[in-house]
Amino acid sequence: MFKTNVGGIDKILRIVVGLALLAGFFLNADAAYRWAYLIGIVPLATGLLGTCPLYSILGLNTCPMKK
């Protein structure tokens, strides 16, 4: 369905940042803007799926070239 355009370090960083933001959501139960941590779902999903819609729009690709 979607072309893979996220690879290597980019994928790892997206997963780590996504998990860190979601951890913040659960660890800061009484924070005023606790819901803002849910933005971590976006980098986590793009990292796990290996595709980023914004990269597709901008024509970017961090995957290594295949021969």
Distance bins in CASP14 RR format, pairs under 12 A and 6 or more apart:
PFRMAT RR
TARGET T0000
AUTHOR 0000-0000-0000
RMODE 2
METHOD distances of the structure
MODEL  1
1 49 0 0 0 0 1 0 0 0 0 0 0
1 50 0 0 0 0 0 1 0 0 0 0 0
1 51 0 0 0 0 1 0 0 0 0 0 0
1 53 0 0 0 0 0 1 0 0 0 0 0
1 56 0 0 0 0 0 1 0 0 0 0 0
2 45 0 0 0 0 0 1 0 0 0 0 0
2 46 0 0 0 0 1 0 0 0 0 0 0
2 47 0 0 0 0 0 1 0 0 0 0 0
2 49 1 0 0 1 0 0 0 0 0 0 0
2 50 0 0 0 0 1 0 0 0 0 0 0
2 51 1 1 0 0 0 0 0 0 0 0 0
2 52 0 0 0 0 1 0 0 0 0 0 0
2 53 1 0 0 1 0 0 0 0 0 0 0
2 55 0 0 0 0 0 1 0 0 0 0 0
2 56 1 0 0 1 0 0 0 0 0 0 0
3 49 0 0 0 0 0 1 0 0 0 0 0
3 50 0 0 0 0 1 0 0 0 0 0 0
3 51 1 0 0 1 0 0 0 0 0 0 0
3 52 0 0 0 0 0 1 0 0 0 0 0
3 53 0 0 0 0 0 1 0 0 0 0 0
3 55 0 0 0 0 1 0 0 0 0 0 0
3 56 1 0 0 1 0 0 0 0 0 0 0
3 59 0 0 0 0 0 1 0 0 0 0 0
3 60 0 0 0 0 0 1 0 0 0 0 0
3 61 0 0 0 0 1 0 0 0 0 0 0
3 63 0 0 0 0 1 0 0 0 0 0 0
4 10 0 0 0 0 0 1 0 0 0 0 0
4 11 0 0 0 0 1 0 0 0 0 0 0
4 46 0 0 0 0 0 1 0 0 0 0 0
4 47 0 0 0 0 0 1 0 0 0 0 0
4 48 0 0 0 0 0 1 0 0 0 0 0
4 49 0 0 0 0 1 0 0 0 0 0 0
4 50 1 0 1 0 0 0 0 0 0 0 0
4 51 1 0 1 0 0 0 0 0 0 0 0
4 52 0 0 0 0 1 0 0 0 0 0 0
4 55 0 0 0 0 0 1 0 0 0 0 0
4 56 0 0 0 0 0 1 0 0 0 0 0
4 61 0 0 0 0 1 0 0 0 0 0 0
4 62 0 0 0 0 1 0 0 0 0 0 0
4 63 1 0 1 0 0 0 0 0 0 0 0
4 64 0 0 0 0 0 1 0 0 0 0 0
4 66 0 0 0 0 0 1 0 0 0 0 0
5 11 0 0 0 0 0 1 0 0 0 0 0
5 14 0 0 0 0 0 1 0 0 0 0 0
5 46 0 0 0 0 1 0 0 0 0 0 0
5 47 0 0 0 0 0 1 0 0 0 0 0
5 49 0 0 0 0 0 1 0 0 0 0 0
5 50 1 0 0 1 0 0 0 0 0 0 0
5 51 1 0 1 0 0 0 0 0 0 0 0
5 52 1 0 1 0 0 0 0 0 0 0 0
5 53 0 0 0 0 1 0 0 0 0 0 0
5 54 0 0 0 0 1 0 0 0 0 0 0
5 55 1 0 1 0 0 0 0 0 0 0 0
5 56 1 0 0 1 0 0 0 0 0 0 0
5 57 0 0 0 0 0 1 0 0 0 0 0
5 58 0 0 0 0 1 0 0 0 0 0 0
5 59 1 0 0 1 0 0 0 0 0 0 0
5 60 1 0 0 1 0 0 0 0 0 0 0
5 61 1 0 1 0 0 0 0 0 0 0 0
5 62 1 0 0 1 0 0 0 0 0 0 0
5 63 1 0 0 1 0 0 0 0 0 0 0
5 64 0 0 0 0 0 1 0 0 0 0 0
6 12 0 0 0 0 0 1 0 0 0 0 0
6 13 0 0 0 0 1 0 0 0 0 0 0
6 14 1 0 0 1 0 0 0 0 0 0 0
6 15 0 0 0 0 0 1 0 0 0 0 0
6 43 0 0 0 0 1 0 0 0 0 0 0
6 44 0 0 0 0 0 1 0 0 0 0 0
6 45 0 0 0 0 0 1 0 0 0 0 0
6 46 1 0 0 1 0 0 0 0 0 0 0
6 47 1 0 1 0 0 0 0 0 0 0 0
6 48 0 0 0 0 1 0 0 0 0 0 0
6 49 1 0 0 1 0 0 0 0 0 0 0
6 50 1 0 1 0 0 0 0 0 0 0 0
6 51 1 0 0 1 0 0 0 0 0 0 0
6 52 1 0 1 0 0 0 0 0 0 0 0
6 53 0 0 0 0 0 1 0 0 0 0 0
6 54 0 0 0 0 0 1 0 0 0 0 0
6 55 1 0 0 1 0 0 0 0 0 0 0
6 56 0 0 0 0 0 1 0 0 0 0 0
6 60 0 0 0 0 1 0 0 0 0 0 0
6 61 0 0 0 0 1 0 0 0 0 0 0
6 62 1 0 1 0 0 0 0 0 0 0 0
6 63 1 0 0 1 0 0 0 0 0 0 0
6 64 0 0 0 0 0 1 0 0 0 0 0
7 13 0 0 0 0 0 1 0 0 0 0 0
7 14 0 0 0 0 1 0 0 0 0 0 0
7 15 0 0 0 0 0 1 0 0 0 0 0
7 46 0 0 0 0 0 1 0 0 0 0 0
7 47 0 0 0 0 1 0 0 0 0 0 0
7 48 0 0 0 0 0 1 0 0 0 0 0
7 49 0 0 0 0 0 1 0 0 0 0 0
7 50 1 0 0 1 0 0 0 0 0 0 0
7 51 0 0 0 0 1 0 0 0 0 0 0
7 52 0 0 0 0 1 0 0 0 0 0 0
7 55 0 0 0 0 0 1 0 0 0 0 0
7 60 0 0 0 0 0 1 0 0 0 0 0
7 61 0 0 0 0 1 0 0 0 0 0 0
7 62 1 0 1 0 0 0 0 0 0 0 0
7 63 1 0 1 0 0 0 0 0 0 0 0
7 64 1 0 0 1 0 0 0 0 0 0 0
7 65 0 0 0 0 0 1 0 0 0 0 0
7 66 0 0 0 0 0 1 0 0 0 0 0
8 14 0 0 0 0 1 0 0 0 0 0 0
8 15 0 0 0 0 0 1 0 0 0 0 0
8 47 0 0 0 0 1 0 0 0 0 0 0
8 50 0 0 0 0 1 0 0 0 0 0 0
8 61 0 0 0 0 0 1 0 0 0 0 0
8 62 1 0 0 1 0 0 0 0 0 0 0
8 63 1 0 0 1 0 0 0 0 0 0 0
8 64 1 0 0 1 0 0 0 0 0 0 0
9 15 0 0 0 0 0 1 0 0 0 0 0
9 16 0 0 0 0 0 1 0 0 0 0 0
9 47 0 0 0 0 0 1 0 0 0 0 0
9 62 1 0 0 1 0 0 0 0 0 0 0
9 63 0 0 0 0 0 1 0 0 0 0 0
9 64 0 0 0 0 0 1 0 0 0 0 0
10 16 0 0 0 0 0 1 0 0 0 0 0
10 17 0 0 0 0 0 1 0 0 0 0 0
10 43 0 0 0 0 1 0 0 0 0 0 0
10 46 0 0 0 0 1 0 0 0 0 0 0
10 47 1 0 0 1 0 0 0 0 0 0 0
10 50 0 0 0 0 1 0 0 0 0 0 0
10 51 0 0 0 0 0 1 0 0 0 0 0
10 52 0 0 0 0 1 0 0 0 0 0 0
10 55 0 0 0 0 1 0 0 0 0 0 0
10 60 0 0 0 0 1 0 0 0 0 0 0
10 61 0 0 0 0 1 0 0 0 0 0 0
10 62 1 0 1 0 0 0 0 0 0 0 0
10 63 0 0 0 0 1 0 0 0 0 0 0
10 64 0 0 0 0 0 1 0 0 0 0 0
11 17 0 0 0 0 0 1 0 0 0 0 0
11 18 0 0 0 0 0 1 0 0 0 0 0
11 43 0 0 0 0 1 0 0 0 0 0 0
11 44 0 0 0 0 0 1 0 0 0 0 0
11 45 0 0 0 0 0 1 0 0 0 0 0
11 46 0 0 0 0 1 0 0 0 0 0 0
11 47 1 0 1 0 0 0 0 0 0 0 0
11 48 0 0 0 0 1 0 0 0 0 0 0
11 49 0 0 0 0 1 0 0 0 0 0 0
11 50 1 0 0 1 0 0 0 0 0 0 0
11 51 0 0 0 0 0 1 0 0 0 0 0
11 52 0 0 0 0 1 0 0 0 0 0 0
11 55 0 0 0 0 0 1 0 0 0 0 0
11 62 1 0 0 1 0 0 0 0 0 0 0
11 63 0 0 0 0 1 0 0 0 0 0 0
11 64 0 0 0 0 0 1 0 0 0 0 0
12 18 0 0 0 0 0 1 0 0 0 0 0
12 19 0 0 0 0 0 1 0 0 0 0 0
12 43 0 0 0 0 0 1 0 0 0 0 0
12 44 0 0 0 0 0 1 0 0 0 0 0
12 47 0 0 0 0 1 0 0 0 0 0 0
12 48 0 0 0 0 0 1 0 0 0 0 0
12 50 0 0 0 0 0 1 0 0 0 0 0
12 62 0 0 0 0 0 1 0 0 0 0 0
13 19 0 0 0 0 0 1 0 0 0 0 0
13 20 0 0 0 0 0 1 0 0 0 0 0
13 43 0 0 0 0 1 0 0 0 0 0 0
13 44 0 0 0 0 0 1 0 0 0 0 0
13 46 0 0 0 0 0 1 0 0 0 0 0
13 47 0 0 0 0 1 0 0 0 0 0 0
13 62 0 0 0 0 0 1 0 0 0 0 0
14 20 0 0 0 0 0 1 0 0 0 0 0
14 21 0 0 0 0 0 1 0 0 0 0 0
14 40 0 0 0 0 1 0 0 0 0 0 0
14 41 0 0 0 0 0 1 0 0 0 0 0
14 42 0 0 0 0 1 0 0 0 0 0 0
14 43 1 0 1 0 0 0 0 0 0 0 0
14 44 1 0 0 1 0 0 0 0 0 0 0
14 45 0 0 0 0 1 0 0 0 0 0 0
14 46 1 0 1 0 0 0 0 0 0 0 0
14 47 1 1 0 0 0 0 0 0 0 0 0
14 48 0 0 0 0 1 0 0 0 0 0 0
14 49 0 0 0 0 1 0 0 0 0 0 0
14 50 0 0 0 0 1 0 0 0 0 0 0
14 51 0 0 0 0 0 1 0 0 0 0 0
14 52 0 0 0 0 1 0 0 0 0 0 0
14 54 0 0 0 0 0 1 0 0 0 0 0
14 55 0 0 0 0 0 1 0 0 0 0 0
14 62 0 0 0 0 0 1 0 0 0 0 0
15 21 0 0 0 0 0 1 0 0 0 0 0
15 22 0 0 0 0 0 1 0 0 0 0 0
15 40 0 0 0 0 0 1 0 0 0 0 0
15 41 0 0 0 0 0 1 0 0 0 0 0
15 42 0 0 0 0 0 1 0 0 0 0 0
15 43 1 0 0 1 0 0 0 0 0 0 0
15 44 1 0 0 1 0 0 0 0 0 0 0
15 45 0 0 0 0 1 0 0 0 0 0 0
15 46 0 0 0 0 1 0 0 0 0 0 0
15 47 1 0 1 0 0 0 0 0 0 0 0
15 48 1 0 0 1 0 0 0 0 0 0 0
15 49 0 0 0 0 0 1 0 0 0 0 0
15 50 0 0 0 0 1 0 0 0 0 0 0
16 22 0 0 0 0 0 1 0 0 0 0 0
16 23 0 0 0 0 0 1 0 0 0 0 0
16 40 0 0 0 0 0 1 0 0 0 0 0
16 43 0 0 0 0 1 0 0 0 0 0 0
16 44 0 0 0 0 1 0 0 0 0 0 0
16 47 0 0 0 0 1 0 0 0 0 0 0
16 48 0 0 0 0 0 1 0 0 0 0 0
17 23 0 0 0 0 0 1 0 0 0 0 0
17 24 0 0 0 0 0 1 0 0 0 0 0
17 37 0 0 0 0 0 1 0 0 0 0 0
17 39 0 0 0 0 1 0 0 0 0 0 0
17 40 1 0 0 1 0 0 0 0 0 0 0
17 41 0 0 0 0 0 1 0 0 0 0 0
17 42 0 0 0 0 1 0 0 0 0 0 0
17 43 1 0 1 0 0 0 0 0 0 0 0
17 44 0 0 0 0 1 0 0 0 0 0 0
17 45 0 0 0 0 0 1 0 0 0 0 0
17 46 0 0 0 0 0 1 0 0 0 0 0
17 47 0 0 0 0 1 0 0 0 0 0 0
18 24 0 0 0 0 1 0 0 0 0 0 0
18 25 0 0 0 0 0 1 0 0 0 0 0
18 37 0 0 0 0 1 0 0 0 0 0 0
18 38 0 0 0 0 0 1 0 0 0 0 0
18 39 0 0 0 0 1 0 0 0 0 0 0
18 40 1 0 1 0 0 0 0 0 0 0 0
18 41 1 0 0 1 0 0 0 0 0 0 0
18 42 1 0 0 1 0 0 0 0 0 0 0
18 43 1 0 1 0 0 0 0 0 0 0 0
18 44 1 0 1 0 0 0 0 0 0 0 0
18 45 0 0 0 0 1 0 0 0 0 0 0
18 46 0 0 0 0 1 0 0 0 0 0 0
18 47 0 0 0 0 1 0 0 0 0 0 0
18 48 0 0 0 0 1 0 0 0 0 0 0
19 25 0 0 0 0 0 1 0 0 0 0 0
19 26 0 0 0 0 0 1 0 0 0 0 0
19 27 0 0 0 0 0 1 0 0 0 0 0
19 37 0 0 0 0 0 1 0 0 0 0 0
19 40 0 0 0 0 1 0 0 0 0 0 0
19 41 0 0 0 0 0 1 0 0 0 0 0
19 43 0 0 0 0 1 0 0 0 0 0 0
19 44 1 0 0 1 0 0 0 0 0 0 0
19 45 0 0 0 0 0 1 0 0 0 0 0
19 47 0 0 0 0 0 1 0 0 0 0 0
19 48 0 0 0 0 0 1 0 0 0 0 0
20 26 0 0 0 0 0 1 0 0 0 0 0
20 27 0 0 0 0 0 1 0 0 0 0 0
20 37 0 0 0 0 1 0 0 0 0 0 0
20 39 0 0 0 0 0 1 0 0 0 0 0
20 40 0 0 0 0 1 0 0 0 0 0 0
20 43 0 0 0 0 1 0 0 0 0 0 0
20 44 0 0 0 0 1 0 0 0 0 0 0
21 27 0 0 0 0 0 1 0 0 0 0 0
21 28 0 0 0 0 0 1 0 0 0 0 0
21 34 0 0 0 0 0 1 0 0 0 0 0
21 35 0 0 0 0 0 1 0 0 0 0 0
21 36 0 0 0 0 1 0 0 0 0 0 0
21 37 1 0 1 0 0 0 0 0 0 0 0
21 38 1 0 0 1 0 0 0 0 0 0 0
21 39 1 0 0 1 0 0 0 0 0 0 0
21 40 1 1 0 0 0 0 0 0 0 0 0
21 41 0 0 0 0 1 0 0 0 0 0 0
21 42 0 0 0 0 1 0 0 0 0 0 0
21 43 1 0 0 1 0 0 0 0 0 0 0
21 44 0 0 0 0 1 0 0 0 0 0 0
21 45 0 0 0 0 0 1 0 0 0 0 0
22 28 0 0 0 0 0 1 0 0 0 0 0
22 34 0 0 0 0 0 1 0 0 0 0 0
22 35 0 0 0 0 0 1 0 0 0 0 0
22 36 0 0 0 0 0 1 0 0 0 0 0
22 37 1 0 0 1 0 0 0 0 0 0 0
22 38 1 0 0 1 0 0 0 0 0 0 0
22 39 0 0 0 0 1 0 0 0 0 0 0
22 40 1 0 1 0 0 0 0 0 0 0 0
22 41 1 0 0 1 0 0 0 0 0 0 0
22 42 0 0 0 0 0 1 0 0 0 0 0
22 43 0 0 0 0 1 0 0 0 0 0 0
22 44 1 0 0 1 0 0 0 0 0 0 0
22 45 0 0 0 0 0 1 0 0 0 0 0
23 37 0 0 0 0 1 0 0 0 0 0 0
23 38 0 0 0 0 0 1 0 0 0 0 0
23 40 0 0 0 0 1 0 0 0 0 0 0
23 44 0 0 0 0 0 1 0 0 0 0 0
24 31 0 0 0 0 1 0 0 0 0 0 0
24 33 0 0 0 0 0 1 0 0 0 0 0
24 34 0 0 0 0 1 0 0 0 0 0 0
24 35 0 0 0 0 0 1 0 0 0 0 0
24 36 0 0 0 0 1 0 0 0 0 0 0
24 37 1 0 1 0 0 0 0 0 0 0 0
24 38 0 0 0 0 1 0 0 0 0 0 0
24 39 0 0 0 0 0 1 0 0 0 0 0
24 40 0 0 0 0 1 0 0 0 0 0 0
25 31 0 0 0 0 1 0 0 0 0 0 0
25 33 0 0 0 0 0 1 0 0 0 0 0
25 34 1 0 0 1 0 0 0 0 0 0 0
25 35 1 0 0 1 0 0 0 0 0 0 0
25 36 0 0 0 0 1 0 0 0 0 0 0
25 37 1 1 0 0 0 0 0 0 0 0 0
25 38 1 0 0 1 0 0 0 0 0 0 0
25 39 0 0 0 0 1 0 0 0 0 0 0
25 40 0 0 0 0 1 0 0 0 0 0 0
25 41 0 0 0 0 1 0 0 0 0 0 0
25 44 0 0 0 0 0 1 0 0 0 0 0
26 34 0 0 0 0 1 0 0 0 0 0 0
26 37 0 0 0 0 1 0 0 0 0 0 0
26 38 0 0 0 0 0 1 0 0 0 0 0
26 40 0 0 0 0 0 1 0 0 0 0 0
27 34 0 0 0 0 1 0 0 0 0 0 0
27 37 0 0 0 0 1 0 0 0 0 0 0
28 34 1 0 1 0 0 0 0 0 0 0 0
28 35 0 0 0 0 0 1 0 0 0 0 0
28 36 0 0 0 0 1 0 0 0 0 0 0
28 37 1 0 0 1 0 0 0 0 0 0 0
28 38 0 0 0 0 0 1 0 0 0 0 0
29 35 0 0 0 0 0 1 0 0 0 0 0
29 37 0 0 0 0 0 1 0 0 0 0 0
31 37 0 0 0 0 1 0 0 0 0 0 0
31 38 0 0 0 0 0 1 0 0 0 0 0
33 39 0 0 0 0 0 1 0 0 0 0 0
35 41 0 0 0 0 0 1 0 0 0 0 0
37 43 0 0 0 0 0 1 0 0 0 0 0
37 44 0 0 0 0 0 1 0 0 0 0 0
38 44 0 0 0 0 0 1 0 0 0 0 0
38 45 0 0 0 0 0 1 0 0 0 0 0
39 45 0 0 0 0 0 1 0 0 0 0 0
39 46 0 0 0 0 0 1 0 0 0 0 0
40 46 0 0 0 0 0 1 0 0 0 0 0
40 47 0 0 0 0 0 1 0 0 0 0 0
40 48 0 0 0 0 0 1 0 0 0 0 0
41 47 0 0 0 0 0 1 0 0 0 0 0
41 48 0 0 0 0 0 1 0 0 0 0 0
41 49 0 0 0 0 0 1 0 0 0 0 0
42 48 0 0 0 0 0 1 0 0 0 0 0
42 49 0 0 0 0 0 1 0 0 0 0 0
42 52 0 0 0 0 1 0 0 0 0 0 0
42 53 0 0 0 0 1 0 0 0 0 0 0
42 54 0 0 0 0 1 0 0 0 0 0 0
43 49 0 0 0 0 0 1 0 0 0 0 0
43 50 0 0 0 0 0 1 0 0 0 0 0
43 52 0 0 0 0 1 0 0 0 0 0 0
43 54 0 0 0 0 0 1 0 0 0 0 0
44 50 0 0 0 0 0 1 0 0 0 0 0
44 52 0 0 0 0 0 1 0 0 0 0 0
45 51 0 0 0 0 1 0 0 0 0 0 0
45 52 0 0 0 0 1 0 0 0 0 0 0
45 53 0 0 0 0 0 1 0 0 0 0 0
46 52 1 0 1 0 0 0 0 0 0 0 0
46 53 1 0 0 1 0 0 0 0 0 0 0
46 54 0 0 0 0 1 0 0 0 0 0 0
46 55 0 0 0 0 1 0 0 0 0 0 0
46 56 0 0 0 0 0 1 0 0 0 0 0
46 62 0 0 0 0 0 1 0 0 0 0 0
47 55 0 0 0 0 0 1 0 0 0 0 0
47 62 0 0 0 0 0 1 0 0 0 0 0
47 63 0 0 0 0 0 1 0 0 0 0 0
49 55 0 0 0 0 0 1 0 0 0 0 0
50 56 0 0 0 0 0 1 0 0 0 0 0
50 61 0 0 0 0 0 1 0 0 0 0 0
50 62 0 0 0 0 1 0 0 0 0 0 0
50 63 0 0 0 0 1 0 0 0 0 0 0
51 57 0 0 0 0 0 1 0 0 0 0 0
51 60 0 0 0 0 0 1 0 0 0 0 0
51 61 0 0 0 0 0 1 0 0 0 0 0
51 62 0 0 0 0 0 1 0 0 0 0 0
51 63 0 0 0 0 1 0 0 0 0 0 0
52 58 0 0 0 0 1 0 0 0 0 0 0
52 59 0 0 0 0 0 1 0 0 0 0 0
52 60 1 0 0 1 0 0 0 0 0 0 0
52 61 0 0 0 0 1 0 0 0 0 0 0
52 62 0 0 0 0 1 0 0 0 0 0 0
52 63 0 0 0 0 0 1 0 0 0 0 0
53 59 0 0 0 0 0 1 0 0 0 0 0
53 60 0 0 0 0 0 1 0 0 0 0 0
54 60 0 0 0 0 1 0 0 0 0 0 0
55 61 1 0 0 1 0 0 0 0 0 0 0
55 62 1 0 0 1 0 0 0 0 0 0 0
55 63 0 0 0 0 1 0 0 0 0 0 0
END
